[in-house]
Amino acid sequence: MLGLVEFIMHDVTYSADSTTEYIDVPIPAGDPAYDPEGYGNATFRVWRTQTAAGSGTGPSNPREHANEATAWLDCSSLYGSTPEVVDALREHVNGKLKYQRGKDGLEYLPFNQIGLRMRTRPGVDIHDLFLGGDARTNEDWILLSYVFLLASTPCSIV
């Protein structure tokens, strides 16, 4: 159920990260993933959400964030909502989405061979991620599972 809620939230909300504002969260010394050598100086950078133009100038003008997603439940997180993403996801034959066939013979989302913007953790090549209608498609396996499920269903019906 959590994956479905996340899919719906991604379908109706998206705000870009700031390119200049962030906080560095300290990582505990010896963290097995981020400080395996135990130096104690590792940090995890968290970018703030980009401020909407003209907002956040003072107490009477609080910071706001622009929603870059459609405000409709339209499956744009699966099908895309910009011309570039919509075009990249489609076969342009019978309305079908692109897919790749795995070694097991099943159909999967294609990899992001064309390098569309994707959000991921540091050090991950965006070309190794699955291509979806939302830059956050690969954020976690639960969300990715729902995208796979929904992508395979309409393709098998069409």
C-alpha positions in Angstrom: 0.0 0.0 0.0 2.9 2.4 0.8 4.1 2.1 -2.8 0.7 3.1 -4.2 0.5 6.1 -1.9 4.1 7.1 -3.0 3.1 6.6 -6.7 0.1 8.8 -6.3 2.0 11.5 -4.4 4.6 11.5 -7.2 1.9 11.8 -9.7 0.5 15.1 -8.4 3.5 16.7 -6.7 7.1 17.5 -7.7 9.3 20.4 -6.7 12.8 20.8 -8.0 15.8 20.9 -5.7 17.7 24.1 -5.2 21.1 24.3 -6.9 22.6 26.5 -4.2 20.9 25.7 -0.8 21.7 22.5 1.1 22.6 21.1 4.5 25.3 18.6 5.2 24.1 16.0 7.7 26.9 14.4 9.7 27.2 10.7 9.4 28.2 8.7 12.6 31.8 7.5 12.6 32.0 3.9 11.3 28.6 3.9 9.5 28.9 0.8 7.4 27.5 2.5 4.2 28.8 6.0 4.4 31.9 5.8 6.7 33.2 2.3 6.5 36.8 3.3 7.4 35.5 5.1 10.5 37.1 8.5 9.8 34.1 10.3 11.4 34.1 13.2 8.8 31.5 11.9 6.4 28.4 13.9 5.6 25.2 13.3 3.6 24.2 16.4 1.5 20.5 17.2 1.5 19.4 19.8 -1.0 16.6 22.2 -0.1 13.6 22.5 -2.4 13.8 25.3 -4.9 12.0 28.5 -3.8 9.1 29.7 -5.9 10.0 33.0 -7.5 9.1 36.0 -5.4 8.5 34.0 -2.2 10.5 33.7 1.0 11.5 37.3 1.3 10.4 37.7 4.9 7.8 36.8 7.6 4.9 38.3 5.7 6.0 36.5 2.5 6.8 32.8 3.4 8.8 30.5 1.3 6.7 28.6 -1.2 7.6 25.9 -3.7 6.3 25.5 -7.3 4.7 22.2 -8.2 6.2 21.0 -11.5 3.8 18.0 -11.8 0.3 18.0 -13.1 -2.2 18.4 -10.3 -4.3 15.6 -11.8 -4.2 11.9 -11.1 -3.2 11.2 -14.7 -0.4 8.6 -14.3 2.1 11.2 -15.4 4.6 9.5 -13.1 4.3 6.5 -15.4 3.7 8.2 -18.8 5.5 11.5 -18.3 4.2 15.0 -18.4 6.8 16.8 -20.5 7.1 16.4 -24.3 10.7 15.1 -23.9 9.8 12.4 -21.4 6.5 11.4 -23.1 8.4 10.9 -26.4 11.2 9.0 -24.7 8.8 6.5 -23.1 6.8 5.5 -26.1 7.3 3.1 -28.9 5.2 5.2 -31.2 3.4 2.1 -32.4 -0.1 1.3 -31.2 0.3 3.6 -28.2 2.6 1.2 -26.4 5.3 2.1 -23.9 8.9 1.1 -24.6 10.2 -1.9 -22.7 13.2 -4.2 -22.7 13.1 -8.0 -22.6 15.1 -9.4 -19.7 17.1 -12.6 -19.7 14.1 -14.3 -18.2 12.0 -13.4 -21.2 9.8 -10.9 -19.3 9.2 -7.3 -20.2 10.8 -4.5 -18.1 11.0 -0.8 -18.2 13.9 0.3 -20.4 17.1 1.7 -19.0 17.7 5.4 -19.2 20.0 5.1 -22.2 19.3 8.7 -23.3 20.2 10.3 -20.0 16.9 11.9 -19.0 17.0 13.7 -15.6 16.7 11.1 -12.8 17.0 11.6 -9.0 19.2 9.0 -7.3 21.8 8.7 -4.6 25.4 10.0 -5.2 27.6 7.8 -7.3 24.9 6.1 -9.3 25.0 6.5 -13.1 21.6 7.7 -14.3 22.1 5.5 -17.4 21.9 2.4 -15.2 18.4 3.4 -13.9 15.0 2.5 -15.3 13.3 5.1 -17.4 10.0 6.2 -16.0 7.7 9.2 -16.3 9.0 10.8 -13.1 12.6 11.6 -12.2 12.0 9.8 -8.9 11.0 6.4 -10.4 14.1 4.7 -9.0 14.0 6.2 -5.5 13.2 2.9 -3.8 12.2 -0.6 -4.8 8.6 -0.3 -3.5 7.9 2.6 -5.8 9.7 1.0 -8.7 7.6 -2.1 -8.2 4.4 -0.1 -8.6 5.7 1.6 -11.7 6.7 -1.9 -13.2 3.2 -3.2 -12.3 1.3 -0.3 -13.9 3.6 -0.2 -16.9 3.1 -3.9 -17.7 -0.6 -3.8 -17.3 -1.6 -1.3 -20.0 1.0 -2.7 -22.4 -0.5 -6.1 -22.1 -4.1 -4.8 -22.7 -3.3 -2.6 -25.7 
